[in-house]
Amino acid sequence: MVLHYVANNPANKFKTVADKEFVPEQYGIALKKGNTELQGKLNMGLAAIKADGSYNTNYTKYFGSAPGAATAAVPAAAASK
């Protein structure tokens, strides 16, 4: 996914480093523990963009494939390296 961004934004002059020891990473949104108001707003927003299809459209635009299309499950042991 980062590779897609770097390839499509050459003016930014980003570079990547390939290393077989690194495992694929998952991304998330961090919130202060107990901030249920913000969590609710984020969940509603995510549900809305998934329902109208814009989540998949933007995901494909920026990461080069549909969500889940090129991802593989990473064993917990591998993720903790």
Secondary structure, 3 states (H helix, E strand, C coil): CHHHHHHCCHHHCCCCCCCCCCCCCCCCCCCCCCCHHHHHHHHHHHHHHHHCCHHHHHHHHHHCCCCCCCCCCCCHHHHCC
